[in-house]
Amino acid sequence: MHKITAVEKKSPAARTGIVTGEELLKINGVQVTDVLDYLYLTADECPVLTIKGLDDKIRDVGIKNPRYAPLGLQFEHPTLSKPISCRNKCVFCFIDQLPKGMRASLYFKDDDYRLCFLYGNYVTLTNADQAALERIVKMRLSPVNISVHTTNSDLRVKMLGNRYAGELEGKMVYLAQNDIQMQAQIVLCPGLNDGAELKRTLRDLTAYYPQLSSVSVVDVGLTRYRQGLCEILPVDKAVASETLAIVEEFQREMLAAHKARWVFCGDELYIKAGAAIPAEDFYEDFAQYENGVGFIAALRTEFLSALKSGMSGKKRTLSIACGTSVAPYLRELIARAHEKYGTNCVVYAVENRFFGPAVTASGLLTGLDLIDALKDKPLGDKLLLSSIMLKSGEDILLDDISVKQIEKELNIPVAICPQDGAALLRVLIE
C-alpha cells in the first residue's frame, strides 16, 4: 500500500473525494508495486482505484479521466517504492567527493531505471536484470538514458568498480532490438577513457543508431575532497582540444550518413579548449541539454531574440552572481542589453571555494560562497541568481543556506531567474 501525501486541488482524484492520508492499494484490481505500475494502470479513461480510507475502510473509486490527465495524487516516494540504489564504485563518482555534514539526501546514490522515465536521470544498467529490461520493453519506456563511459568491457568494470559493468553490450542490444530509444553519456576521465578509448567507444556506439539517438561527452567533475580516492587528472586544454577533434570527426561522419551530428560535447569542453561555442542550430534538438550540452548556445539565442523583439524596459542597476565558466558569456549578453537599454549590471564570477576552483558550474555554488564573494561588493538594486542553484521546489542552496539568508547577509533583495535567456532579459529591464 502507498500512503497519499497530497491531493492536488481540482484534480481528477480530488473530485472523487480522495484525501491526504489515505492509502492506495490497487488499480483496476492489480497490486501497485511502484510508479511505473501506477502510470501504466492509470493510463485509462476510467481507472478504478482501491483506497483504504482514514477510517481503515476499503472502497473502490472510479475516476473518469477521458483526457488522460494526471490524477493529482502525490506519494511519500517519487517512485512509490524506495529508489534503487547504486551498486557501483565509480572512480569519478561526484558523491564520493562530497564533504561530511551536508544534508543526507545528497549522499544517496541512485541508479534507478525508473528515474530515466520520470526525470531524465542517467543510469549504468548494472543493476537492471532481465526482468527489468523486459519491463522497460513491455511499458515502452523511452528514452533510457545510459551512462556508458566506455564500451571496453574490462575498462568499464574498472571505471565503475562493478564486476557486472562489462555486461552492458547485451543489454543495449536487447533494448535496441525491441526498438527502445536510448541516449548515452560519456564522462571523460583523462588517462582512462579519452583518446583512442573514446574513439573505440564512439565507433561501437554508432552501431546502435538510430535507437541510440544521441551521445554526450562531458567533463569529469573533480572536487577538493578526493583524499583516498583513485587519482584522476583534470581535463586540460590539450585533452579538451583532442576530444573536440575526435567528436567532430564522428559528427562529420554521422552527418554524411544520417543527417544528424548524433554526438555532442558539453559546453565545459569548449571552454577548456578555448574554442568558440557553436551556434544554436548545431545542437539540433538539444537532446542532451540537461547534461550541459548547448546551454550557452540556447541562452545566447533566447537572449538575443528577446533583445530584438522590441521589449520595453528601463535603465536599472543590478548584479548577477554565477559560476566562473558561464560568466564571460553572460558579460557579453549584458553588454548588448546595456547598448539598447542602458542597463547597468555587474556579473560576478564566483569561485567555488566549497568544492574547489576546478568546479566551475553555477549549479554547484553554495550560499556561503556567494555571501563571502559578494560581501562589500556593489550589487545595485537587486542581485540575480539562477534557479539552477536551488534545490528543486525549495529556496535553499547546496549548503542549506536559504535565499532569505543571502538577502539578509548581503542586505539586498534577490531575484531567482529561470534558465532562459528571454527570462533573464525581462528580469534585467522590467
ABEGO torsion letter per residue (X at the ends): XBBBABBBBGBAAAAAGBBBGBBBABBGGBBBABAAAAAAAABBABBBBBBBBAAGBBBBBBBBBAAGBBAGBBBABAAGBBBBBBABBBAABAAAABBBGBBAAAABBBBBAAAAAAAGBBBAGAABBAAAAAAAAAAGBOBBBBBAGBABAAAAAAAAGBAAAAAAAAAAAAAAAAGBBBBBBBBBBBGAABEAAAAAAAAAAAAAOAABABBBBBBBBBBABABGBBBBBBBBAAAAAAAAAAAAAAAAAAAAAAGBAGBBBBAAAAAAAGBBBBBAAAAEAGAAAAAGBGAAAAAAAAAAAAAAAGBBBBBBBBBBBBBAAAAAAAAAAAAAAAAAAGBBBBBBBBBBAAAEAABABAAABBAAAAAAAABGBBAEABBBBBAAABBBGBABBAAGBBAAAAAAAAGBBBBBBBBBAAAAAAAAAX
